[in-house]
Amino acid sequence: MSLKKFLSTMIGVVLVFILVFGIYSLNITVSKAGSKKVKITLMSTKGEINSQLEDVAKSFSKTYPNVNLEIIPVGAGQSPFEKLSTMYASGNAPSISMIDSSDVAKFKSYFLNLTKEKWVKDAINGTLDDITFNGQVMGFPFAIEGYGLIYNKQVIEKTIGKFNPSTIKTRNDLENLFKKLQQKKVTPILISPLDWSLGAHYLGIAYGAQSKDMQKNYEFIKKLKTGKVNLQTNKVFNGLLDTFDMLRKYNYLKNSPLAGTYEQGPQLLANGKVAFWFMGNWAWPQIKDANPQNSEYGFLPVPISNDPNDFYNKAIVAGPSKILCIDAKNNSKAQQLAAKQFLNWLVYNSDGQKAWVYTLSIIPPFKNINLTPNDPLAKSIISYLKEGRTFRTPILPSDHWPKVGASMQKYLAGIIKRSQLYTEIKNYWLTVK
């Protein structure tokens, strides 16, 4: 080959290389320059952690600087179902909806199918059951939560001496403890008159304690819908309400049972004005804020009988609660991708895991996360889980807690008798299809 041809060939190769590299570099530059900021929204139905969620959103944006996550709180007293229905009706649905398990089925046609997401295989067994339809996973289990009688161990032991929760095995055991506290001028318990606490949580025990077989619990509900259950003779309902009647006698709000607020509870419990509060571990951030010096709290089951061998006298309600669902109708592909990134960040990113567990004080329902919240209520739930002393309540209709909760409020205040309460519960179920 002549020198002239050789130089000509080399120049051609160099030009091709420059051209290809230039286009590649240009593509990178255009790609970076063209990266647009994406705004996504998360509808929060856990008012007690809204401020912490804001911190988590900021932490997420540090990992994904092109994504702005905005928290949309649901107003006090408004159900997640009502809020989300309104937002879809206006064509302005959030990118991510935090809703109850019972609402997923109603909105599943609006949600993104998440079956192929990596975290599905890492979810704890059973946590996807209630949000899987025809093999399609339609939501992300956000938290394992539990509830029962939260006790302030420090206050109890200061009042009556050493307290061993395992000694409370029956309703009578609990009342005897209450009597001792009352004799020492400590109000035993606060019952917050919130429809969701009374209708979904307290009365929820009656549905979940019918049987250890969840299928039988759903069969019980099916019979309620057809009027084939006589609540007057139902052992579990009567036992639970016998306990409720006992709790009412020692209630901090005995003289004005409907006057209480949620915000009142953490203050009274943390500052020793009451020894017990019927509530769940979601209340820990407020309890801690009310008295940062005390971390001696735990859960006691709500006894439903005087049988010391009754499983439900030794167990608390615990299981997956809030579900995160991604909108498939009103949000763009870019927003849906960003929403997926947020879920994966929670499960697999070390900063996301820490934010989830430590900032939000949540027990994550995923096997790959080994972190445990620092709060004593979460630790108490984990202890019950390890000992096999937990049970779940069946999924109830979205309007159960506002409607039946209102009936429980009347019963709490003594406005109606138990027979009337049963009639109202019966009539409610007859309207459910």
C-alpha positions in Angstrom: 0.0 0.0 0.0 1.3 3.4 -0.9 1.9 6.1 1.8 -0.9 8.2 0.2 -3.5 5.4 0.4 -2.4 4.5 4.0 -2.8 8.1 5.1 -6.1 8.4 3.4 -7.4 5.2 5.1 -6.2 6.4 8.5 -7.8 9.8 8.1 -11.0 8.0 7.2 -10.8 5.8 10.3 -10.1 8.8 12.5 -13.0 10.7 11.0 -15.4 7.8 11.6 -14.2 7.5 15.2 -14.6 11.2 15.8 -18.1 11.1 14.2 -19.2 8.1 16.3 -17.7 9.3 19.5 -19.1 12.8 18.9 -22.7 11.5 18.4 -22.3 9.2 21.5 -21.1 12.2 23.5 -23.9 14.3 22.1 -26.4 11.7 23.1 -25.1 11.7 26.6 -25.2 15.4 26.8 -28.7 15.6 25.4 -29.8 12.9 27.7 -28.4 14.7 30.8 -29.6 18.0 29.7 -33.0 16.7 28.7 -33.6 15.0 32.1 -36.8 16.6 33.4 -37.8 16.9 37.0 -40.8 14.7 37.8 -43.3 15.6 40.5 -45.1 12.7 42.2 -47.6 12.8 45.0 -48.4 10.5 47.9 -51.7 10.6 49.6 -51.1 9.9 53.3 -53.7 8.4 55.5 -51.5 8.2 58.5 -51.8 11.6 60.0 -49.6 10.7 63.0 -46.5 10.5 60.7 -47.2 13.2 58.1 -44.3 15.4 59.3 -42.0 12.4 59.3 -43.1 11.5 55.8 -42.1 15.0 54.7 -38.6 14.2 56.0 -38.6 10.8 54.2 -39.6 12.6 50.9 -36.6 14.9 51.2 -34.3 12.0 51.8 -35.7 10.2 48.8 -35.0 13.3 46.6 -31.4 13.2 47.7 -31.1 9.8 46.0 -33.3 10.9 43.1 -32.7 14.6 42.7 -35.0 14.8 39.6 -38.0 13.5 41.6 -40.0 15.8 43.8 -42.2 13.8 46.2 -45.1 15.8 47.7 -47.1 14.5 50.6 -50.9 15.0 50.5 -52.5 14.5 53.9 -56.0 13.2 54.3 -58.0 15.5 56.5 -59.0 14.4 60.0 -62.3 12.5 60.0 -62.2 11.8 56.3 -61.9 8.1 55.2 -59.2 7.1 52.7 -62.0 5.8 50.5 -63.8 9.1 50.4 -60.7 11.1 49.8 -59.5 8.9 46.9 -62.9 8.7 45.3 -63.0 12.5 45.3 -59.6 12.8 43.7 -60.4 10.3 41.0 -63.7 12.1 40.3 -61.7 15.3 39.7 -59.2 13.6 37.5 -56.4 14.5 39.9 -55.5 11.2 41.5 -52.2 11.0 43.5 -49.3 9.1 42.1 -49.2 6.9 45.2 -52.3 6.2 47.3 -51.9 5.0 50.9 -55.1 3.2 51.6 -56.5 0.4 53.8 -56.5 -3.2 52.5 -60.2 -3.2 52.3 -60.2 -0.4 49.7 -57.7 -2.0 47.2 -60.4 -4.2 45.6 -62.6 -1.2 44.9 -59.9 0.8 43.1 -57.9 -2.0 41.6 -59.0 -1.1 38.0 -57.3 2.3 38.6 -54.0 0.9 39.9 -50.9 -0.3 38.3 -50.2 -4.0 38.2 -47.0 -4.5 40.3 -46.7 -8.3 40.0 -43.3 -8.1 38.2 -41.7 -5.8 40.7 -38.5 -7.2 42.4 -39.9 -6.6 45.9 -42.8 -9.1 45.4 -40.5 -12.1 46.1 -39.1 -10.4 49.3 -42.5 -9.7 50.8 -43.2 -11.7 54.0 -45.5 -14.6 53.4 -49.2 -13.7 53.6 -48.7 -9.9 53.3 -49.8 -9.9 49.7 -52.8 -12.2 50.0 -55.4 -9.5 50.5 -54.1 -7.3 47.7 -53.6 -10.0 45.0 -56.4 -10.5 42.5 -56.4 -13.2 39.9 -52.6 -13.6 40.4 -52.0 -9.8 40.0 -50.4 -7.9 42.9 -52.1 -4.5 43.0 -50.4 -2.9 46.0 -47.4 -2.6 48.1 -47.7 -3.6 51.8 -46.4 -0.6 53.7 -46.5 -1.6 57.4 -47.1 -4.3 59.9 -49.0 -2.7 62.7 -50.7 -4.0 65.8 -53.0 -2.7 68.5 -54.3 -3.5 72.0 -54.0 -2.0 75.4 -50.8 0.1 75.5 -49.5 0.3 79.0 -47.1 2.7 80.6 -44.9 0.3 82.7 -43.1 3.1 84.5 -46.4 4.6 85.8 -47.8 1.2 86.8 -44.6 0.1 88.7 -44.3 3.5 90.4 -47.9 3.1 91.6 -48.2 -0.6 92.6 -44.7 -2.2 92.3 -43.4 -4.8 89.9 -45.6 -5.4 86.9 -45.5 -8.6 84.8 -47.8 -8.4 81.8 -48.0 -12.2 81.5 -49.9 -12.4 84.8 -52.9 -10.7 83.1 -54.7 -13.7 81.6 -58.4 -12.9 82.0 -60.9 -10.0 82.2 -61.0 -10.3 86.0 -57.2 -10.1 86.1 -57.3 -6.9 84.2 -60.0 -5.4 86.4 -58.1 -6.3 89.6 -55.1 -4.4 88.2 -57.4 -1.5 87.4 -58.8 -1.5 90.9 -55.3 -1.3 92.4 -54.4 1.6 90.2 -57.6 3.4 91.0 -57.0 2.9 94.8 -53.7 4.7 94.3 -55.4 7.6 92.5 -54.2 6.6 89.0 -56.8 6.5 86.3 -56.5 3.1 84.7 -57.4 3.7 81.1 -58.3 6.1 78.3 -60.8 5.0 75.6 -60.6 7.4 72.7 -64.1 7.9 71.3 -62.9 7.8 67.6 -65.2 6.0 65.2 -62.2 4.2 63.5 -60.8 3.1 66.8 -64.1 1.7 68.0 -65.6 0.5 64.8 -62.5 -0.9 63.0 -60.1 -1.8 65.8 -62.0 -2.6 68.9 -65.0 -4.3 67.3 -62.7 -5.7 64.6 -61.5 -8.1 67.4 -65.0 -9.7 67.5 -64.8 -10.7 63.8 -61.2 -11.9 64.0 -61.6 -13.9 67.2 -64.5 -16.0 65.9 -62.0 -18.6 64.6 -58.3 -19.1 64.0 -59.3 -20.1 60.5 -59.7 -16.9 58.5 -62.0 -18.6 56.0 -64.5 -19.3 58.8 -64.4 -15.7 59.9 -65.4 -14.7 56.3 -68.1 -17.3 56.4 -69.3 -15.7 59.7 -69.5 -12.3 57.9 -71.3 -13.9 55.0 -74.0 -15.1 57.4 -74.2 -11.6 58.9 -75.0 -10.2 55.5 -78.0 -12.6 55.3 -79.2 -12.0 58.8 -78.3 -15.6 59.9 -76.3 -14.6 63.0 -77.8 -14.0 66.4 -75.3 -11.6 68.0 -77.2 -11.8 71.3 -75.9 -15.3 71.7 -72.5 -15.0 70.1 -69.9 -15.8 72.7 -67.1 -13.7 71.2 -69.2 -10.5 70.7 -70.7 -10.8 74.2 -67.3 -11.4 75.8 -65.7 -8.5 74.0 -68.5 -6.2 75.0 -68.4 -7.5 78.6 -64.7 -6.3 78.6 -65.8 -3.0 77.0 -68.3 -2.5 79.8 -65.6 -3.1 82.3 -63.2 -0.7 80.6 -65.9 2.0 80.5 -66.1 2.0 84.3 -62.4 3.0 84.6 -62.3 5.3 81.6 -60.6 8.7 82.0 -63.5 10.2 80.0 -66.2 8.4 82.0 -68.1 11.6 82.7 -67.8 12.9 79.1 -67.0 9.8 77.0 -67.3 11.4 73.6 -65.3 14.5 74.4 -61.8 13.0 73.7 -59.5 13.5 70.8 -56.7 11.4 69.4 -54.1 14.1 70.3 -55.2 13.8 73.9 -54.2 10.1 74.2 -50.4 10.4 73.9 -50.2 13.2 76.4 -52.3 11.5 79.0 -50.5 8.1 78.7 -46.9 9.5 78.4 -47.4 11.9 81.4 -48.9 9.3 83.7 -52.4 10.6 83.8 -53.6 7.1 82.6 -51.9 3.8 82.8 -53.4 2.2 79.7 -54.7 3.4 76.3 -56.5 1.4 73.7 -54.5 2.2 70.6 -51.9 0.9 68.2 -48.1 1.3 67.6 -48.7 4.1 65.1 -49.1 6.4 68.1 -45.5 6.0 69.2 -44.1 9.2 67.6 -46.7 11.3 69.6 -46.1 9.3 72.8 -42.4 9.8 72.5 -42.8 13.6 71.8 -45.0 13.9 74.8 -42.4 12.5 77.2 -39.0 11.6 75.5 -37.6 10.4 78.9 -39.8 7.4 79.1 -39.5 4.4 76.8 -41.1 1.7 79.0 -44.3 0.8 77.1 -45.8 -2.4 75.7 -49.0 -4.1 74.6 -51.5 -6.1 76.7 -54.1 -8.1 74.8 -57.8 -7.1 75.2 -59.2 -10.1 77.1 -62.5 -11.4 75.8 -63.2 -14.0 78.6 -62.3 -15.2 82.0 -60.7 -18.4 80.6 -56.9 -18.2 81.3 -56.4 -20.6 78.4 -58.3 -18.6 75.9 -55.8 -17.9 73.0 -57.4 -14.5 72.4 -56.7 -13.4 75.9 -53.0 -13.8 75.2 -52.9 -12.4 71.6 -53.0 -9.0 70.0 -54.1 -8.0 66.5 -51.2 -7.6 64.2 -50.6 -7.7 60.5 -50.2 -5.7 57.3 -52.2 -2.5 57.4 -51.7 0.4 55.0 -51.1 -0.4 51.3 -49.4 1.8 48.8 -50.9 1.7 45.3 -49.6 3.4 42.1 -52.1 5.2 39.9 -52.4 4.0 36.3 -55.0 6.5 35.0 -54.1 10.1 35.8 -50.3 9.9 36.1 -47.8 9.8 33.3 -45.4 6.9 32.6 -42.5 9.0 34.0 -44.5 9.6 37.2 -45.4 5.9 37.5 -41.7 5.0 37.1 -40.7 7.5 39.8 -43.4 6.0 42.1 -41.9 2.6 41.5 -38.5 4.0 42.3 -39.8 5.2 45.6 -41.1 1.8 46.6 -37.8 0.1 45.6 -35.9 2.8 47.5 -37.7 1.9 50.6 -37.0 -1.8 50.3 -33.5 -1.9 48.9 -31.7 1.4 49.5 -30.0 1.6 52.9 -31.1 5.2 53.4 -34.6 4.2 52.4 -34.7 1.3 54.8 -33.5 3.5 57.7 -36.0 6.2 56.8 -38.8 3.7 56.7 -37.9 1.9 60.0 -36.3 4.6 62.1 -37.9 7.9 60.9 -41.4 6.5 60.5 -41.1 3.8 63.3 -42.6 1.2 61.0 -42.2 -2.5 60.9 -41.6 -3.3 57.2 -43.2 -6.4 55.9 -40.2 -7.6 53.9 -37.8 -10.4 54.6 -34.7 -8.7 53.3 -34.9 -5.9 55.9 -33.3 -6.7 59.2 -33.7 -3.3 60.9 -36.1 -3.0 63.8 -37.7 0.3 64.9 -36.3 1.7 68.1 -39.6 2.2 69.7 -40.9 -0.1 72.4 -44.3 -0.7 70.9 -42.8 -2.1 67.7 -40.6 -4.3 69.8 -43.6 -5.5 71.7 -45.4 -6.4 68.5 -42.4 -8.3 67.2 -42.2 -10.2 70.5 -45.9 -11.3 70.1 -45.2 -12.2 66.4 -42.2 -14.4 67.4 -44.3 -16.1 70.1 -47.2 -16.8 67.7 -49.5 -14.7 69.8 -51.1 -12.6 67.1 -54.2 -12.8 64.9 -55.6 -10.8 62.1 -59.1 -9.4 61.5 -60.9 -10.0 58.2 -61.2 -7.2 55.7 -64.2 -5.1 56.5 -66.2 -2.8 54.2 -64.9 0.8 53.9 -68.0 2.2 55.5 -67.9 -0.2 58.5 -65.9 2.0 60.8 -67.8 5.3 60.2 -71.2 3.6 60.5 -70.7 0.9 63.1 -68.2 3.1 64.8 -71.0 5.7 65.3 -73.0 2.9 66.9 -70.1 2.1 69.2 -69.8 5.7 70.1 -73.4 5.7 71.2 -72.9 2.6 73.2 -69.8 4.0 74.8 -71.8 7.1 75.9 -74.6 5.0 77.3 -77.1 6.4 74.7 -78.0 2.9 73.5 -78.1 -0.5 75.3 -76.3 -3.6 74.0 -79.4 -5.0 72.5 -79.8 -1.8 70.5 -76.2 -1.9 69.5 -76.6 -5.4 68.2 -79.7 -4.3 66.2 -77.7 -1.5 64.6 -74.8 -3.8 63.7 -77.3 -6.4 62.3 -79.0 -3.7 60.2 -75.7 -2.5 58.9 -74.6 -5.9 57.6 -78.0 -6.4 55.9 -77.2 -3.4 53.7 -73.8 -4.7 52.7 -73.7 -6.5 49.4 
